Amino acid sequence: MPLTLKALALLPWSALMVLSSDKSFIDNPVLGSRRLNTWGLHSWRLTQAHRATWARRQRLAAAVAPDDRVAFARDGFVVRHDLLPRDDFRRLRDILISRPAPAREMVQGDTVTRRIAVDRDRLVDTPALLALLRHPAWTALTRYVAGYDQDPWAYLQTILTQTREAAPDPQTTLHADTFHPTMKAWYFLTDVEIEDGPFCYVPGSHRLTPQRLAWERAMSLSVAASGDRYSARGSFRIADGALGALGLPSARRMAVPANTLIVADTFGFHARGHSQRAAKRIEVWGYDRRNPFFPWSTDGLLALAGQTDRRAQLYWQMLDAQERFTGRRNPWRDAGLLAPDAPAR
């Protein structure tokens, strides 16, 4: 496909983004170049990003319990039940789930995702939440899996399924978030049953095996023209039936009780399970996706300015400004003051 004048003008920037977390094959003509990927560009990015992340993880490994390191190396995720003492958990849950706060909502298919930023005001107002985010298991596992010795982004997140007549939630298709190791964490404030669409993960799919590398290379040559919007933007989808060819088992569905923490590398194939009923899942959710090529850990200018705990609000404000000036719609709509357990707005 010939490049537009705009794409030609931005070509130096697009080339620079090779050494970043940029992942879209349709928005970046360098990353999406069939010729360059035939020569091995995507494979090189994968290999270097994974090598750098595992080197950073090695430096953080001492803080992680040996059993958790073994589980992560084997599966790509760690599950910790009964993270908090029972009474501490109940107090935290009761404080968090019914207290209104500024919320944003995004609709995908028939599912609404609500997020409330865990920002400076929220932490000052809720010491029990701060204590959770300083719990040794939360801090050690989120930093180790992310490969960065920094706090992850944190939200109170609610997943509301079957909220309307619509196409299925696209997050229920098995996928990798991007080409490099990343971290997501779920500390469940409510029980998650099999019928509620639990988190699903393909054990061992976080490893960059020869089979996975070959599959990634093949995807990089065709995905830009595939018509699969999510895959073309760098979050590769995979069919259940294709896992065996990569030497992988079926996805494991993680129906877990409240007070369970799951931390996973979302380069591994994962999804929300298909919900069999209208359900409401509430969790403290952590996220970390940084430039995978850095040999050191940093939060950049936000950390230097002491604004790390305002990242979520600044991000939403940036998306709002982008919508006003460019017309590109911000999917995270302002829902006003809502409690995590409120109905979808």
N, C-alpha and C positions, 0 to 999 in steps of 0.2 A: 504494500500500500504506500503511495507516494506521501512524503511529509508535507504538511501545510507550512505556510510561511511562519506561523507562530511556533510550530514544532521545531522548525529549523533554527529560529532565533533562540529558542530555549535549549538547543542541543547541548551546549556546554554544561548547563545546569543538570540536564538529564543524565549526562555522563558522570557528573560528580555524584549523583544519587546512587550510583552503583555501590559506593562505600557507605551506605546508609540503610535504614530499615525500609526504604521505599520498596514496594512490592508489586505495583500494578503493571500488568503487561499491556494494557490499552491506554494508560495515561502517560506512560514513559516509553518513548520509542526506542530507547537503548535497551531497556529491560525486555521489551517485547519484540526485539529484532530476532527473527528466525535465523538469520545468518549468524549473528553473534552467539545465539544459544546453540546452534549446530557446532560452532567452534568451542563451546563449553562455558559460556558466560554464566548461565544459571547454575550449572554444576560447580563452578569455581566459587560463586557466592555462597552456596550451601556449605561446601566443604570448609571454607575459611570462617564462616560465621559460627558453625558448630564447633570447630576447633577452638576459636577464641572463647566461646561461652563455656565450654568444658574446662578450659584453663582457669577462667575466673571462678567457676564452681569449686575447683580443687582448692583454691585459696580460702573458700568459705566453708569447707566441709567439716572442719573441726567443731563447729557450733551445732552440727546436726547429729542426732542420735544415730549410732551405727545401724540399728535395725531400719531406721527411716532411709538412710543412704542406700542400703541393700534393696529395699522396696522400690525406691525411685529408680535405681539403675536397672532393675528388672522390668518394672511396669511403666514408668513415666509419671507416676502419681504416688502420693502418700495419703493414707486415710488415718485420722486420729479420732477415735470415738471418745466421748466423755472428756472433752478438752478441759472444761471448767468443772469445779465442784458443783454439785447439783443446785445448792442454794444460790451460789454466785450466778449460775446460768439463768435461773428463774428470775432473779432480780434484773439482770441485764436484758433478758427478753421482754419482761413486762415494761421496762423503761422505753425500749426502742420501738416496739412494733405499733404502739398506739399514739405516739407523740407526733403531732404534725410538724412538718418542716418544708422548706422550699424544695419542690420536686420537679423532675423532668420525666417525660414518658416518651417512648418510641414504640410504634406499632410495626410489627413484622408478621404478615399473614394474619392469623387469628389470635396472635399473642401480643400482649402488652408487656414491655419491660419498663419498670419504674426505678429511677435511681435518685437517691438523696445523698448529696456529697457529705462525706465525713471530713469536714473542714475544721478550721481552728475553733470557731464558735461551738460547733457540735462537741468537740473533744473537751473544751472547758466546761461545757454544760453537763457532760456525761462522763464522769471519771471512770465508770465501769467500762465504758467503751474504750477509753484510752488504755485501761489495764489490759483489755483483750488484745489490742494492737501492740502492746509491749510484752505479751505472753511469750516465753522463750520459744515455744513451738511455732507460733505465728511468725515471729521475727526471723528465726533461723531458717525455717522451710521456705518462706516466701523469698528471702534473699538468696538462698542457695539455688532454688529452682530458676529464679530470674537471672542468676549469675551477676548480680549487682548488690553491693553492700549499702543499699538505700531502701527507705520505706516505699512500698508500692502505693499506687493510687488506691483509695478505699471509698466504698459507697455502702449505704444500705440499699439493697436491691430486692425488688419484688418481681416475680415472674407470674403473670396472670394468663392462664391458657384458656382457649376456646371462649374468647370474649366477644366474638362476632362471627358472622358467616363470611368466610374468606378462605383464600388458599392456605395450605399448611405453612406453619412457621418455617422459614428457610433454615433456621438453626437446628432443625431436626434431621438434616442431612449430614452424614459424617464428613468432616472436613478438618483441614489443618488451618490454623489462623494465618500463618505466613510461612516464609521459607526458613526461618531461623528459630531457635529455642525461645520460648516466651513463657510467662507465668500467669496463671489465674488461680485464685483461691476462693473457696466457698466455706463459710462458717454458718451452718444452718441453724436458724432460729425456730424453724418449724420442722416437723417430721416430713419426710419425702417418701411417699409410697410408690410402688411400681406403676400404679394407675395415674400418677401425677406427672409423668414425664421426667424421670430423674436424669441426672447427669450420666452420660455414657462415654466410655473411653476404651480404645483398642489397646490392650496391654502390650507394651514393647514397641509401639509405633513412634515413640519419640527418638528412637535410634536411627542414625543415618547409615543404614545398611547398604550394601551394594544393590540389593533389589530396590530399595526405596530411592536411591540415587538414580538408578536407571529409569524408574517410573517418573521421577521429577523431571528428568531431562526430556523424556517423551512428552510430558505435559507442557513443558516450556516451548516446544516446537509447534503446538497446535492450539493452545488455550486461547490465544488472542482472537482467533477466528471461530471459536467453538460455539459462541452464542450463550455460554454459561457466564452470566455477569459476575457472579461471586468468584468463580475460578479465574476469570480473565483479570480480575483485580487482585489476584495473588493469594486468595484463600481457596486452595484447591479442594474440590469435592471428590469423593470416592464412593463407589457403590459397594454395598456389603459383599457382593460376590467377587469383587476384585481383590479383597484382602488376602485370600489364600495364595495368590500368585506372588505376593510380597512376603510370604512366610509369616503372616499375621493371623491371629485368632479373631473370632467375632468380638464385637464390642461388649464390654461388661456394663450392665445397668446398675447404678449405685443407689438403690433405695436405702436410705440411712435415717436414723433417728435424729432429732434435734440435738444440738450440742456436739455435732460432728464437724471436723475440719477436713476438707480435701484440698490439697495443693497439687497442681498438675502442670506439666509442660505441654502447652497447646500447639506445639509443632506436631505432637502426636494427634492422631485422628480421634475426634470427639464430636459430641452432639448433645442437644437436649433430646431426651426420649420423647416419643409420641405420647401426648397426654390422652388418656382414655376418658377424661371427664374435665369439666371446668375445675381448675385447681389454682391455688395461690401458694407460692413458695417464697419464703422470706429469708434473707441471708445477709451477712456481712460479706461483701465481695471485694476481693483484691485483684489488682491487675498490674502487670509490668511488662512493657514492650519498648525497649530502647534500641539504640544503634548497636547491633551485635558485633561490630568490628572493633569497638573500642577495647584496648587492653586494660583500661582502668574503669572504675565505677564513678559516675558523676550524675548530678541532676542539672548540670549546666547553670545557666543564668538564674533560674528560679531558686536553686539552692543557694547561690551566692547572695541573692536578694532576700533570702529568708521567706520565700513565697511557696515553698513546697506544699504546704497544707492548704493552699488556695488554688491548686492546679485545676481541679474539676470546675470550679466557678469561672476561672479565667478561660478554660477551654470552651465552656458553653457560651460565654460572652463573645469569644472569637467567632464561633459558629453563627451566633445571632448577627454579628456585624457583617460577616460574609454574606448572609442572606439579604441584609438590607442593601449592600452595595453591589452585589453580583447577581442576586436573584436565585442563587443556589440554595435550595431549601435545607434548613437545619432539621435533621430527623428527630432531634431531642427537643420536644415541644415543652414549653413552660406549662406545668400543670398546677401552679399555685401551691398553697400550703396543703400538704397531704400527709397522712400517716402511712407507714409502710403497709398496714393491713386494710387500707381504704379500698373501695371498689375502683375499677379503672375509670379514669376521666376521659 
